[in-house]
Each structure stands twice: as structure tokens, then as C-alpha cells.
Amino acid sequence: MEFRTIKAERLYIKVAEQLSGLVKDGTLKPGDKFPAERDLAERLGVSRPTIREAMIAMELSGIIEIRTGSGIYVSDTKPKLDTGDKGVGPFEILEIRYILEAEACALAAARITDEEIAKLKVALQDMAEEEKHEDASEKADWTFHKIIADASQNSAISAVVDWLWQLRNESELSTAFLERLRKEGVHPSIDDHKRIIEALEQRNPEKARNAMRVHIDNASEAAATYFGRPS
């Protein structure tokens, strides 16, 4: 008796497959522009981050071309039409980071040590150096956020935050998107990170929570502009 493995398919894959079908059956032809992100989200009954992640998967498969500042077009080259699982998407990761890291930052504001504040400032300096290179790995950014998670003094939070960053760097979908953003000149905001440090130095949980939320919101906004339309 033969069984097939049952897999829980990511939502963006289902969206990508449906949209790819429009290219495959000729409804959308090479050079045609895709409908607006908001319109697609409403028609398909999914979130706009899901639409974005489907588009990233389709770009990796050569089905579409994302032109920054213009929009999304059907590729002129013959696509692979393979929209299989490419890992967790960057916008899903940003959503969970917004929830978890904001609260971790609020806890850290009440518990962080002077030594950890000093480490954050060193990480910020390293981040500024990394920004000067197109192929920056953003290791300093990861270090910065890990210090805050550790400063929450909650080992579960620290482990999950670290795992989310690992997930970001292991996912084909996320890594490909981040590489493209770096080529477009999008890097972690030094000013955002400075404001987080200031809030932590003041030992102000609410200000620290808001500073982290603003930072991740800004990261999402910067990433969304890649699609050539408002977020």
C-alpha cells in the first residue's frame, strides 16, 4: 500500500499557482501588467502581504518581473512556472516580529543592564559599517535584536526571536527578496535603531515597545515600495 505525504501548503503558494495559471492559459500575456496589489487581495480574499509573497515566488520562478516604482509585469522570457514551496515569506516574518519583538523590547526596557546597552551601541556601529557594503550580511542587525531579546530575561522569547532570524536567513523566498532589496539600496535604518537604544536607556517600556513597532513598520513599508505601489 502506497501513501503520499500530506503537506500543509503555504497560502502564498496557492495564490501564486492561481495567478501563474492566468499566464499559462494566456489570459495574461508577456508584457502585460498585473492588477494592483489591493485589487488582487480583495478578489482572492487574502492579505496584501500574502499577495506580495506570491509575487516574490513568481519572480523567482521567472513568471513575472517586478519593476521598482512601476509595478509587476508578465515576463517576456519563458518562465519555469514552478511556484513550489520556497520557505516562509519575508512579510509573514515581519508580522510575527512586530508582535513578538515589540513586547520583548518593552520587557527589556525594565530589565536591561548597562553592559547590554553598551553592546547595543557597538552593534549599531557595526551596522553602520555594514551599510557601506552592497553585499552586507546584516549580521550586526541580527546581533542587535538578539541582545534585546536576551535582555528581556525570558529564555523562551530569546529562543523564538533567534529562530525567527534564522528562519529569515534560511528561507529561499526571504533571502532572495532581501538580496534584491540590498541591491536597491534598502538597508536597516540606523535612526530607528538609535531611537530603540534611547528608549531602552530611559528604561521606558512603552517608549521601547513603540520604537520597535515603528522600526518594523518602517522595514515593512520600505520592502513594500519594491512592488511599485503603496503598502
C-alpha positions, 0 to 999 in steps of 0.5 A: 500500500502506497501513501503520499505525504500530506503537506500543509501548503503555504497560502502564498503558494496557492495564490501564486499557482492561481495567478501563474495559471492566468499566464499559462492559459494566456489570459495574461500575456508577456508584457502585460501588467498585473492588477494592483496589489489591493485589487488582487487581495480583495478578489482572492480574499487574502492579505496584501502581504500574502499577495506580495509573497506570491509575487516574490515566488513568481519572480523567482520562478521567472513568471513575472518581473517586478519593476521598482516604482512601476509595478509587476509585469508578465515576463517576456522570457519563458518562465519555469512556472514552478511556484513550489514551496520556497520557505516562509515569506519575508512579510509573514516574518515581519508580522510575527516580529512586530508582535513578538519583538515589540513586547520583548523590547518593552520587557527589556526596557525594565530589565536591561543592564548597562553592559547590554546597552553598551553592546547595543551601541557597538552593534549599531556601529557595526551596522553602520559599517555594514551599510557601506557594503552592497553585499552586507550580511546584516549580521550586526542587525541580527546581533542587535535584536538578539541582545534585546531579546536576551535582555528581556530575561525570558529564555523562551522569547530569546529562543523564538526571536533567534529562530525567527532570524534564522528562519529569515536567513534560511528561507529561499523566498526571504533571502532572495527578496532581501538580496534584491532589496540590498541591491536597491539600496534598502538597508536597516535604518540606523535612526530607528535603531538609535531611537530603540537604544534611547528608549531602552536607556530611559528604561521606558517600556512603552517608549521601547515597545513603540520604537520597535513597532515603528522600526518594523513598520518602517522595514515593512513599508520600505520592502513594500515600495519594491512592488511599485505601489503603496503598502 
